[in-house]
Amino acid sequence: MVRLRIEAILSEQGKSKYWLNKQLGMCYRNFNNLVTNQTNSVRFDTLDKLSKILQIPVQELFEQTDDISESKDDC
């Protein structure tokens, strides 16, 4: 399973979810779903903004886990 690691990055950088939400300008509901990995898709422009705001390469936004129990069956 592939997950966004936004909360970990914010923690590493000493920044808050509130700060990032203000920088992104997203509605809080969508933002919170994104940060907590409760979404099935992410727009490329959102990934680009996150990368620039957090000053990290896009690939560092992601982590791959072995936990397949969290994934949904699309069939």
N, C-alpha and C positions, 0 to 999 in steps of 0.2 A: 504494500500500500504506500502511496506517495502522500505526504502531508506537508503543509506549510509550517515553517518553524518560526513564525513571527513573534510569538510570546517569548521564546528562548532568546531571540535576537534582541528584543527590547530589554530583556533582563540583562543580557551581556553588555548592552550599551547604557544601561541605567536610565532608560526612558520608559514612559508610561504608555498604556493603550490610549489614554485620553490625548496625549501629545500627538501620537501617530494619527489618530482619527481626525484631529484638527488639521494636520498637514495634508491628509488625503482628501478631506472635504466630502467624505461619504456619509450617507445616513447611518446612524449608529447601528441599527438592526443588521444591515448588510455587512458593515464593518465587523461587528462582533461575530457574525456567522463565518466570515473569512478568517478571522484570527483564531477562532476555536475549531476550525476545520469542520464546520457544519454546512459546507457548501459543496456542490458537485462540479462547479466550474469557476474559473477565474479568467477575467478578460486580460488580454496581453497588455493593454495600456495600464491596467491596475498593477500588474507585475512590474512593468517598467517604472511606474511612479514609486512603488515600494522600494525598488532597487536604488533609485536615485535619492529618495528621502533618507533611507537607512545607510546609504553610501556603501553598498555591497553589491557584488555581482549577482545577477538574477539566480544563478544556480545555487547560491547559498541560502535562498529562501526555502528550499526544499530539502526534505529528508525522506529516505525510503525505509519503511519498517517491514518486519516479517509478519506482523499481526494481520492475518487475513480475516479474522473474526469480525473486524470492524467494517470491512468492505461489504457493499451491497451487491447482490446478484442481479445483473441487468437482464437476464434471460426471462 
